[in-house]
Amino acid sequence: MKLEEEIKQKEFKSEYNKAVVNLHFTQSYLITFQARLFKPHGVSPEQYNVLRILRGHHPEPITVSSIQERMLNKMSNASRLVEKLKQKGLAERKECPSDRRQVDITITSKGLDLLGQLDEEIKNFNHSIIKLDESEVKQLNDLLDKLRG
């Protein structure tokens, strides 16, 4: 469905204005559907992002500030997200032996198991929600990289 129909707006000031609104709308659309996917597993899209960062760094620990740098949404509170994951048994926090002011974060086996369960669901989700063929997806990725470039 066209953006104009989705948000009930007849026209935009310019194609550039429409593109920005379209990107915001599409991001919200994706997050809404992702949240539905993650909800039965008891995690939010932001918590899932932290778990993926931890898995990518596994088995080495990582600091909260390093997690924050790698997050998709830089406005997310990484400390709060890590604490919630810790409470769920999906991540661990330990004092860094070389610097007591620093806290090391690692993913637990329970966290790795959850990501393993979600991998196939995410793959199917991505293919179902992005209604483009392989060459169009590549073109979209190239254009988005260029937009941020």
Order of alpha helices (4+ residues) and beta strands (2+ residues): alpha-alpha-alpha-beta-alpha-alpha-beta-beta-alpha-alpha
